[in-house]
Amino acid sequence: MKRMTFSKDHSAGYLANHLARLFERGLAGRIKPLGLTTGTFPALLELWENDGLTQKELVERLDIEQATMANTLSRMERDGLIKRQKDPDDGRVQRVVLTEHARTLRDPAIAAATTENEDALAALSGEERALFIELMQKVIATRRER
């Protein structure tokens, strides 16, 4: 039987995971002074764009497990970043609403993420950056369709 060859240095999954860890470490250092973590950052990004989403909507948008989202929202509530409010049209539904404190963190947090992205992609030309982003978006879109 022929042995399969595998090189982590040529594995898209391995490289994407490694790159994600490097981005997370860099971003964590930049947003920690704001009292934020990389665990809550994706939810904040969604809520800064569309405040008042439901937990289910956040799960779908972020491609994470329901239990993970519930734990994240509990931490965010504990940390004074969100409040849960009953939907005015459907009392069974709770909306996740940003606190004023969370709203004030938007600009400095986005600036930190922008700087991290710029630093991480500094070795790429503008055209390479655009292609890199486009290819990642394409892979994500095709994986979401599954």
SULCOR-V683148 format. One line per field, one symbol per residue. phi: phi as a letter, one per 30 degrees, with the letter a starting at -180 (. if undefined). A space follows every 10 residues. Layout:
phi=???
//
This chain:
phi=.dddcbbddb cedddddddd dddddddedd ceddicbddc edddeddddb djddeddded dchbdedddd dddddddedi cbbcbdddcb ddccccbdde eddddedddd dddddddddd cedcdedded dedddddddd dddddd
//
